[in-house]
Amino acid sequence: MSNEKPGRLREVAALFFKLGVIGFGGPAAHIALMEDEVVEKRAWLSRERFLDLVGVTSIIPGPNSTEMAIHLGFLRGGWPGLLLAGLCFIFPAVTLTTILAWAYMTYGAIPEVADLLYGIKPAVLAVILGALWRLGQKAVKGWRLSFLGLAVMLVALTPFNGVLALIGGGIIGMFWLRMTRPRDREHMAVIAPVAGTGLTMLASQGAVSAAGPTLWALGLFFLKIGAILYGSGYLLIAFLEEELVQGYAWLTQEQLLEAIAIGQFTPGPVLSTAAFIGYLVTGGKLSGALVAAGAIFLPSFIFVAALNPLLPRLRESEWVASFLDAVNVCAVGLMAAVTIELGYLTLDSIPKMAIAGIASILILWRGVGAVWLVVGGAVAGWIILAAGF
């Protein structure tokens, strides 16, 4: 028995490091790989239990596939397994992203690299559009949620704080979805003042502007994002554009698109893009990459560790379910606004429009993976510029 736990921990570390290396294709692909490994091949748990965990991760903030890895590590190896699974799954993506950030800062001005990025940026827009379409199909569950998502999209196209729009929309939507039930209306008089206080705190937080890209400010920013990021990691793009580009001005729109594009080359969680951003805004410091990546993933470990026993009960709550339905559709609205803004800035020529259009068709109707689209966009951009178009 004394040798069983070390053996399990080695198994957890090896499995999730492998998944971190080969895990291209986004959260859905990651979860499919995990199901194949831990249910089909290793029989660590039943398929029913695995599906329960998938449902559990959808109701807490953070990257779903990373939280699935943390949950599975905990079930197999306890607290050490929790840490090992999460760290081993994240490590390859953060390492590769940091290496690419160094290469970008060192060689980014070379014309050949610029030629590749010419076609990558429109392809990335198509990747975002594909994620937006898939998430929208799941999130829009009636006319109320459709209206709420549209309203958040329109608000996000103004200077209003995107994080506040997301959380505020979630709270408003929760009340709106529950207001048809007389029993629930009785609770609103008690809940509304608490919600209003929370929104006031969020508003005051959003008004604070960092003096510059210090490690402290960088860590706090990505810690906040990791603590409130619902749904897909692609929502990270919306928050980066809202605060790092428009708010703090640590990045330009062009640098944001390049960061997203480079992040598509790496396996593992999309949130590893934080390492690239941290490295870039601190002028090429490894500490910037480590602080940004560590801060954005830290809440996932805390949520899984603290809420694991409570989540099955929370999932059954009608109020929590309504809040999450509203937050999910608000997240889609926020992503739609950012997609519009990035498209306006990126699609400034007919060749770029063509790349974006073809990539959109491939991802929406043919299901082509994001990595292939980015590679194809890079090749197309190089050919177009080499041909003198």
SULSUL-V936945 format. One record per residue. N is the residue number from 1. RES is the residue in three letters. PHI is phi in degrees with one decimal (NA if undefined). D_LAST is the distance of its C-alpha to the last C-alpha in Angstrom with 2 decimals. Layout:
n:N res:RES phi:PHI d_last:D_LAST
n:N res:RES phi:PHI d_last:D_LAST
This chain:
n:1 res:MET phi:NA d_last:68.20
n:2 res:SER phi:-67.4 d_last:67.46
n:3 res:ASN phi:-88.7 d_last:64.81
n:4 res:GLU phi:-68.7 d_last:63.18
n:5 res:LYS phi:-66.8 d_last:61.28
n:6 res:PRO phi:-57.5 d_last:59.73
n:7 res:GLY phi:-64.0 d_last:58.69
n:8 res:ARG phi:-65.5 d_last:57.08
n:9 res:LEU phi:-65.9 d_last:55.25
n:10 res:ARG phi:-63.5 d_last:53.86
n:11 res:GLU phi:-64.6 d_last:52.76
n:12 res:VAL phi:-62.4 d_last:51.07
n:13 res:ALA phi:-61.6 d_last:49.28
n:14 res:ALA phi:-65.0 d_last:48.08
n:15 res:LEU phi:-65.2 d_last:46.91
n:16 res:PHE phi:-78.0 d_last:44.92
n:17 res:PHE phi:-67.4 d_last:43.37
n:18 res:LYS phi:-61.3 d_last:42.18
n:19 res:LEU phi:-65.3 d_last:40.83
n:20 res:GLY phi:-67.5 d_last:39.05
n:21 res:VAL phi:-82.0 d_last:37.33
n:22 res:ILE phi:-101.7 d_last:36.35
n:23 res:GLY phi:-81.2 d_last:35.98
n:24 res:PHE phi:-83.1 d_last:32.33
n:25 res:GLY phi:106.0 d_last:31.52
n:26 res:GLY phi:92.0 d_last:33.15
n:27 res:PRO phi:-56.9 d_last:36.75
n:28 res:ALA phi:-61.6 d_last:37.42
n:29 res:ALA phi:-67.0 d_last:36.57
n:30 res:HIS phi:-61.4 d_last:38.66
n:31 res:ILE phi:-66.2 d_last:41.64
n:32 res:ALA phi:-63.8 d_last:41.43
n:33 res:LEU phi:-63.4 d_last:41.57
n:34 res:MET phi:-63.7 d_last:44.52
n:35 res:GLU phi:-60.2 d_last:46.35
n:36 res:ASP phi:-63.9 d_last:46.05
n:37 res:GLU phi:-76.2 d_last:47.36
n:38 res:VAL phi:-91.0 d_last:50.13
n:39 res:VAL phi:-100.8 d_last:51.36
n:40 res:GLU phi:-72.6 d_last:50.77
n:41 res:LYS phi:-83.8 d_last:51.07
n:42 res:ARG phi:-109.5 d_last:53.31
n:43 res:ALA phi:54.4 d_last:55.18
n:44 res:TRP phi:-68.1 d_last:55.32
n:45 res:LEU phi:-156.4 d_last:55.66
n:46 res:SER phi:-77.7 d_last:55.74
n:47 res:ARG phi:-64.5 d_last:52.79
n:48 res:GLU phi:-62.6 d_last:54.55
n:49 res:ARG phi:-66.0 d_last:54.80
n:50 res:PHE phi:-61.7 d_last:51.17
n:51 res:LEU phi:-65.2 d_last:50.16
n:52 res:ASP phi:-61.3 d_last:52.45
n:53 res:LEU phi:-66.3 d_last:50.57
n:54 res:VAL phi:-59.5 d_last:47.23
n:55 res:GLY phi:-64.3 d_last:48.78
n:56 res:VAL phi:-63.2 d_last:50.23
n:57 res:THR phi:-68.1 d_last:46.95
n:58 res:SER phi:-76.1 d_last:45.40
n:59 res:ILE phi:-105.5 d_last:47.91
n:60 res:ILE phi:-123.8 d_last:47.44
n:61 res:PRO phi:-64.4 d_last:44.54
n:62 res:GLY phi:112.3 d_last:42.32
n:63 res:PRO phi:-71.0 d_last:40.06
n:64 res:ASN phi:-61.0 d_last:41.79
n:65 res:SER phi:-68.8 d_last:41.13
n:66 res:THR phi:-64.5 d_last:42.29
n:67 res:GLU phi:-67.8 d_last:45.39
n:68 res:MET phi:-62.3 d_last:46.05
n:69 res:ALA phi:-59.8 d_last:46.04
n:70 res:ILE phi:-65.7 d_last:48.46
n:71 res:HIS phi:-58.3 d_last:50.71
n:72 res:LEU phi:-65.8 d_last:50.88
n:73 res:GLY phi:-63.0 d_last:51.62
n:74 res:PHE phi:-66.5 d_last:54.44
n:75 res:LEU phi:-64.1 d_last:55.93
n:76 res:ARG phi:-87.6 d_last:55.93
n:77 res:GLY phi:-132.0 d_last:56.83
n:78 res:GLY phi:68.9 d_last:58.07
n:79 res:TRP phi:-62.0 d_last:57.00
n:80 res:PRO phi:-61.5 d_last:55.85
n:81 res:GLY phi:-65.5 d_last:53.86
n:82 res:LEU phi:-57.5 d_last:52.22
n:83 res:LEU phi:-67.4 d_last:50.95
n:84 res:LEU phi:-63.1 d_last:50.02
n:85 res:ALA phi:-60.8 d_last:48.04
n:86 res:GLY phi:-63.8 d_last:45.98
n:87 res:LEU phi:-66.4 d_last:45.38
n:88 res:CYS phi:-68.9 d_last:44.57
n:89 res:PHE phi:-72.3 d_last:42.08
n:90 res:ILE phi:-81.2 d_last:40.30
n:91 res:PHE phi:-53.9 d_last:40.50
n:92 res:PRO phi:-59.8 d_last:37.75
n:93 res:ALA phi:-66.1 d_last:35.10
n:94 res:VAL phi:-65.0 d_last:36.15
n:95 res:THR phi:-63.5 d_last:36.30
n:96 res:LEU phi:-64.2 d_last:32.87
n:97 res:THR phi:-64.8 d_last:31.32
n:98 res:THR phi:-66.5 d_last:33.10
n:99 res:ILE phi:-62.2 d_last:31.91
n:100 res:LEU phi:-66.4 d_last:28.28
n:101 res:ALA phi:-64.5 d_last:28.99
n:102 res:TRP phi:-61.7 d_last:30.35
n:103 res:ALA phi:-63.6 d_last:27.35
n:104 res:TYR phi:-64.8 d_last:25.02
n:105 res:MET phi:-69.7 d_last:27.14
n:106 res:THR phi:-82.4 d_last:27.45
n:107 res:TYR phi:-119.5 d_last:23.98
n:108 res:GLY phi:-60.4 d_last:21.78
n:109 res:ALA phi:-85.9 d_last:20.49
n:110 res:ILE phi:-67.3 d_last:19.30
n:111 res:PRO phi:-55.0 d_last:15.53
n:112 res:GLU phi:-61.7 d_last:15.59
n:113 res:VAL phi:-67.9 d_last:17.24
n:114 res:ALA phi:-61.5 d_last:14.89
n:115 res:ASP phi:-62.8 d_last:11.99
n:116 res:LEU phi:-65.0 d_last:14.38
n:117 res:LEU phi:-67.3 d_last:15.38
n:118 res:TYR phi:-56.6 d_last:11.96
n:119 res:GLY phi:-91.9 d_last:12.49
n:120 res:ILE phi:-68.6 d_last:16.26
n:121 res:LYS phi:-60.1 d_last:16.88
n:122 res:PRO phi:-62.9 d_last:15.90
n:123 res:ALA phi:-65.9 d_last:17.81
n:124 res:VAL phi:-64.6 d_last:20.72
n:125 res:LEU phi:-58.1 d_last:20.89
n:126 res:ALA phi:-66.0 d_last:21.43
n:127 res:VAL phi:-61.4 d_last:24.09
n:128 res:ILE phi:-63.6 d_last:25.82
n:129 res:LEU phi:-61.5 d_last:25.73
n:130 res:GLY phi:-63.3 d_last:27.34
n:131 res:ALA phi:-63.8 d_last:30.01
n:132 res:LEU phi:-61.9 d_last:30.59
n:133 res:TRP phi:-65.0 d_last:31.17
n:134 res:ARG phi:-65.0 d_last:33.57
n:135 res:LEU phi:-66.9 d_last:35.48
n:136 res:GLY phi:-62.7 d_last:35.72
n:137 res:GLN phi:-61.6 d_last:37.33
n:138 res:LYS phi:-82.8 d_last:40.00
n:139 res:ALA phi:-81.2 d_last:40.48
n:140 res:VAL phi:-82.7 d_last:40.92
n:141 res:LYS phi:-123.3 d_last:44.50
n:142 res:GLY phi:139.4 d_last:45.62
n:143 res:TRP phi:-69.2 d_last:45.12
n:144 res:ARG phi:-62.0 d_last:46.44
n:145 res:LEU phi:-69.0 d_last:43.89
n:146 res:SER phi:-60.8 d_last:41.09
n:147 res:PHE phi:-62.7 d_last:42.22
n:148 res:LEU phi:-62.9 d_last:42.55
n:149 res:GLY phi:-62.5 d_last:39.03
n:150 res:LEU phi:-64.4 d_last:37.59
n:151 res:ALA phi:-62.9 d_last:39.77
n:152 res:VAL phi:-65.0 d_last:38.66
n:153 res:MET phi:-60.2 d_last:34.98
n:154 res:LEU phi:-66.1 d_last:35.67
n:155 res:VAL phi:-64.3 d_last:37.76
n:156 res:ALA phi:-68.1 d_last:35.12
n:157 res:LEU phi:-79.7 d_last:32.65
n:158 res:THR phi:-101.8 d_last:35.20
n:159 res:PRO phi:-70.4 d_last:36.29
n:160 res:PHE phi:-62.2 d_last:39.04
n:161 res:ASN phi:-63.8 d_last:39.41
n:162 res:GLY phi:-68.3 d_last:37.73
n:163 res:VAL phi:-63.5 d_last:40.40
n:164 res:LEU phi:-64.2 d_last:43.12
n:165 res:ALA phi:-62.4 d_last:41.46
n:166 res:LEU phi:-65.7 d_last:41.38
n:167 res:ILE phi:-69.9 d_last:45.00
n:168 res:GLY phi:-61.6 d_last:46.30
n:169 res:GLY phi:-63.1 d_last:44.71
n:170 res:GLY phi:-62.7 d_last:46.31
n:171 res:ILE phi:-69.6 d_last:49.72
n:172 res:ILE phi:-61.5 d_last:49.51
n:173 res:GLY phi:-63.2 d_last:48.31
n:174 res:MET phi:-60.6 d_last:51.16
n:175 res:PHE phi:-63.4 d_last:53.71
n:176 res:TRP phi:-64.5 d_last:52.15
n:177 res:LEU phi:-71.2 d_last:52.14
n:178 res:ARG phi:-94.0 d_last:55.71
n:179 res:MET phi:-67.7 d_last:57.22
n:180 res:THR phi:-76.7 d_last:58.23
n:181 res:ARG phi:-100.3 d_last:60.77
n:182 res:PRO phi:-56.5 d_last:64.04
n:183 res:ARG phi:-64.5 d_last:64.82
n:184 res:ASP phi:-73.3 d_last:61.55
n:185 res:ARG phi:-61.9 d_last:62.02
n:186 res:GLU phi:-65.9 d_last:65.14
n:187 res:HIS phi:-84.9 d_last:63.14
n:188 res:MET phi:-66.7 d_last:60.63
n:189 res:ALA phi:-62.6 d_last:63.04
n:190 res:VAL phi:-84.2 d_last:63.32
n:191 res:ILE phi:-79.1 d_last:59.70
n:192 res:ALA phi:-57.6 d_last:58.06
n:193 res:PRO phi:-60.4 d_last:59.45
n:194 res:VAL phi:-64.4 d_last:58.25
n:195 res:ALA phi:-62.5 d_last:54.75
n:196 res:GLY phi:-62.8 d_last:54.76
n:197 res:THR phi:-62.1 d_last:55.79
n:198 res:GLY phi:-62.2 d_last:52.98
n:199 res:LEU phi:-65.7 d_last:50.39
n:200 res:THR phi:-61.4 d_last:51.86
n:201 res:MET phi:-64.2 d_last:51.57
n:202 res:LEU phi:-63.1 d_last:47.94
n:203 res:ALA phi:-63.5 d_last:47.20
n:204 res:SER phi:-66.0 d_last:48.90
n:205 res:GLN phi:-67.1 d_last:47.04
n:206 res:GLY phi:-66.6 d_last:43.66
n:207 res:ALA phi:-79.2 d_last:44.62
n:208 res:VAL phi:-75.2 d_last:45.14
n:209 res:SER phi:-116.3 d_last:42.34
n:210 res:ALA phi:-71.5 d_last:42.15
n:211 res:ALA phi:-70.9 d_last:42.46
n:212 res:GLY phi:-179.2 d_last:39.81
n:213 res:PRO phi:-79.8 d_last:38.47
n:214 res:THR phi:-76.4 d_last:41.83
n:215 res:LEU phi:-61.4 d_last:42.64
n:216 res:TRP phi:-64.0 d_last:45.22
n:217 res:ALA phi:-64.0 d_last:42.89
n:218 res:LEU phi:-62.5 d_last:40.18
n:219 res:GLY phi:-62.8 d_last:42.79
n:220 res:LEU phi:-64.3 d_last:44.22
n:221 res:PHE phi:-62.3 d_last:40.88
n:222 res:PHE phi:-73.2 d_last:39.96
n:223 res:LEU phi:-65.3 d_last:43.59
n:224 res:LYS phi:-62.3 d_last:43.46
n:225 res:ILE phi:-62.6 d_last:40.26
n:226 res:GLY phi:-62.8 d_last:41.83
n:227 res:ALA phi:-84.8 d_last:44.96
n:228 res:ILE phi:-123.5 d_last:43.48
n:229 res:LEU phi:-78.6 d_last:40.38
n:230 res:TYR phi:-91.5 d_last:41.21
n:231 res:GLY phi:74.3 d_last:39.44
n:232 res:SER phi:-80.5 d_last:36.07
n:233 res:GLY phi:-63.3 d_last:34.68
n:234 res:TYR phi:-64.9 d_last:31.50
n:235 res:LEU phi:-64.0 d_last:33.62
n:236 res:LEU phi:-53.0 d_last:33.41
n:237 res:ILE phi:-58.7 d_last:29.93
n:238 res:ALA phi:-62.8 d_last:31.63
n:239 res:PHE phi:-68.4 d_last:34.29
n:240 res:LEU phi:-62.6 d_last:31.99
n:241 res:GLU phi:-65.6 d_last:29.88
n:242 res:GLU phi:-66.4 d_last:33.12
n:243 res:GLU phi:-104.7 d_last:35.03
n:244 res:LEU phi:-76.1 d_last:33.04
n:245 res:VAL phi:-91.6 d_last:30.18
n:246 res:GLN phi:-82.3 d_last:32.02
n:247 res:GLY phi:-85.5 d_last:35.54
n:248 res:TYR phi:-78.1 d_last:35.92
n:249 res:ALA phi:59.5 d_last:32.47
n:250 res:TRP phi:-80.1 d_last:32.45
n:251 res:LEU phi:-126.8 d_last:28.82
n:252 res:THR phi:-95.1 d_last:25.74
n:253 res:GLN phi:-58.4 d_last:23.78
n:254 res:GLU phi:-63.7 d_last:20.93
n:255 res:GLN phi:-64.6 d_last:23.57
n:256 res:LEU phi:-63.0 d_last:25.05
n:257 res:LEU phi:-63.0 d_last:21.97
n:258 res:GLU phi:-67.2 d_last:21.58
n:259 res:ALA phi:-63.0 d_last:25.30
n:260 res:ILE phi:-62.9 d_last:25.11
n:261 res:ALA phi:-61.5 d_last:22.27
n:262 res:ILE phi:-65.6 d_last:24.29
n:263 res:GLY phi:-63.1 d_last:27.37
n:264 res:GLN phi:-71.4 d_last:26.01
n:265 res:PHE phi:-78.5 d_last:26.16
n:266 res:THR phi:-99.8 d_last:29.89
n:267 res:PRO phi:-77.5 d_last:32.72
n:268 res:GLY phi:80.6 d_last:35.53
n:269 res:PRO phi:-65.2 d_last:35.75
n:270 res:VAL phi:-61.9 d_last:32.72
n:271 res:LEU phi:-66.1 d_last:34.85
n:272 res:SER phi:-64.4 d_last:34.43
n:273 res:THR phi:-56.3 d_last:31.36
n:274 res:ALA phi:-58.3 d_last:34.13
n:275 res:ALA phi:-63.7 d_last:34.59
n:276 res:PHE phi:-61.1 d_last:31.02
n:277 res:ILE phi:-62.0 d_last:31.55
n:278 res:GLY phi:-60.5 d_last:34.96
n:279 res:TYR phi:-64.5 d_last:33.77
n:280 res:LEU phi:-69.2 d_last:30.97
n:281 res:VAL phi:-74.9 d_last:33.08
n:282 res:THR phi:-97.3 d_last:35.98
n:283 res:GLY phi:74.8 d_last:34.02
n:284 res:GLY phi:90.3 d_last:33.99
n:285 res:LYS phi:-93.4 d_last:37.55
n:286 res:LEU phi:-61.1 d_last:38.56
n:287 res:SER phi:-61.3 d_last:41.17
n:288 res:GLY phi:-64.3 d_last:38.55
n:289 res:ALA phi:-63.8 d_last:37.00
n:290 res:LEU phi:-68.4 d_last:40.50
n:291 res:VAL phi:-65.1 d_last:41.81
n:292 res:ALA phi:-63.1 d_last:38.91
n:293 res:ALA phi:-66.5 d_last:39.03
n:294 res:GLY phi:-61.9 d_last:42.82
n:295 res:ALA phi:-69.2 d_last:43.13
n:296 res:ILE phi:-74.5 d_last:40.83
n:297 res:PHE phi:-92.0 d_last:42.54
n:298 res:LEU phi:-56.5 d_last:46.10
n:299 res:PRO phi:-59.0 d_last:46.90
n:300 res:SER phi:-62.1 d_last:46.23
n:301 res:PHE phi:-63.2 d_last:48.97
n:302 res:ILE phi:-66.5 d_last:51.31
n:303 res:PHE phi:-62.2 d_last:50.79
n:304 res:VAL phi:-64.5 d_last:51.38
n:305 res:ALA phi:-67.2 d_last:54.42
n:306 res:ALA phi:-84.1 d_last:55.99
n:307 res:LEU phi:-102.8 d_last:55.30
n:308 res:ASN phi:-51.8 d_last:55.64
n:309 res:PRO phi:-71.4 d_last:59.22
n:310 res:LEU phi:-93.1 d_last:58.51
n:311 res:LEU phi:-60.3 d_last:55.29
n:312 res:PRO phi:-57.2 d_last:56.89
n:313 res:ARG phi:-73.7 d_last:59.12
n:314 res:LEU phi:-61.8 d_last:56.40
n:315 res:ARG phi:-62.5 d_last:54.29
n:316 res:GLU phi:-84.3 d_last:57.18
n:317 res:SER phi:-73.0 d_last:57.36
n:318 res:GLU phi:-68.1 d_last:56.28
n:319 res:TRP phi:-67.2 d_last:55.43
n:320 res:VAL phi:-63.8 d_last:53.19
n:321 res:ALA phi:-61.4 d_last:51.51
n:322 res:SER phi:-66.9 d_last:50.89
n:323 res:PHE phi:-61.3 d_last:49.50
n:324 res:LEU phi:-68.6 d_last:47.07
n:325 res:ASP phi:-58.9 d_last:45.96
n:326 res:ALA phi:-68.3 d_last:45.25
n:327 res:VAL phi:-62.4 d_last:43.50
n:328 res:ASN phi:-62.4 d_last:41.22
n:329 res:VAL phi:-73.5 d_last:40.08
n:330 res:CYS phi:-65.6 d_last:39.70
n:331 res:ALA phi:-62.6 d_last:37.47
n:332 res:VAL phi:-63.8 d_last:35.24
n:333 res:GLY phi:-61.8 d_last:35.18
n:334 res:LEU phi:-64.5 d_last:34.30
n:335 res:MET phi:-63.9 d_last:31.40
n:336 res:ALA phi:-63.2 d_last:30.15
n:337 res:ALA phi:-62.4 d_last:30.21
n:338 res:VAL phi:-66.8 d_last:28.22
n:339 res:THR phi:-60.7 d_last:25.61
n:340 res:ILE phi:-62.7 d_last:25.25
n:341 res:GLU phi:-65.0 d_last:24.97
n:342 res:LEU phi:-66.9 d_last:22.43
n:343 res:GLY phi:-63.8 d_last:20.31
n:344 res:TYR phi:-61.6 d_last:20.49
n:345 res:LEU phi:-82.4 d_last:19.31
n:346 res:THR phi:-91.4 d_last:16.60
n:347 res:LEU phi:-85.2 d_last:14.85
n:348 res:ASP phi:-104.5 d_last:13.34
n:349 res:SER phi:-152.2 d_last:9.99
n:350 res:ILE phi:-63.4 d_last:9.53
n:351 res:PRO phi:-60.0 d_last:7.80
n:352 res:LYS phi:-66.3 d_last:10.76
n:353 res:MET phi:-61.7 d_last:13.10
n:354 res:ALA phi:-66.1 d_last:12.39
n:355 res:ILE phi:-61.0 d_last:13.14
n:356 res:ALA phi:-63.3 d_last:16.14
n:357 res:GLY phi:-65.1 d_last:17.33
n:358 res:ILE phi:-64.5 d_last:17.37
n:359 res:ALA phi:-62.9 d_last:18.97
n:360 res:SER phi:-63.8 d_last:21.45
n:361 res:ILE phi:-61.9 d_last:22.49
n:362 res:LEU phi:-65.2 d_last:23.00
n:363 res:ILE phi:-81.8 d_last:25.12
n:364 res:LEU phi:-83.4 d_last:27.06
n:365 res:TRP phi:-106.8 d_last:27.85
n:366 res:ARG phi:-113.7 d_last:27.63
n:367 res:GLY phi:68.4 d_last:28.81
n:368 res:VAL phi:-66.1 d_last:26.25
n:369 res:GLY phi:-69.9 d_last:27.13
n:370 res:ALA phi:-61.6 d_last:25.37
n:371 res:VAL phi:-61.5 d_last:24.98
n:372 res:TRP phi:-65.0 d_last:23.17
n:373 res:LEU phi:-65.8 d_last:20.77
n:374 res:VAL phi:-66.3 d_last:20.04
n:375 res:VAL phi:-62.4 d_last:19.67
n:376 res:GLY phi:-62.4 d_last:17.42
n:377 res:GLY phi:-63.8 d_last:15.20
n:378 res:ALA phi:-61.6 d_last:15.16
n:379 res:VAL phi:-64.4 d_last:14.23
n:380 res:ALA phi:-61.9 d_last:11.46
n:381 res:GLY phi:-62.5 d_last:9.96
n:382 res:TRP phi:-63.7 d_last:10.55
n:383 res:ILE phi:-66.1 d_last:9.07
n:384 res:ILE phi:-62.1 d_last:5.64
n:385 res:LEU phi:-70.9 d_last:5.81
n:386 res:ALA phi:-66.1 d_last:7.80
n:387 res:ALA phi:-81.3 d_last:5.80
n:388 res:GLY phi:85.1 d_last:3.81
n:389 res:PHE phi:-74.3 d_last:0.00
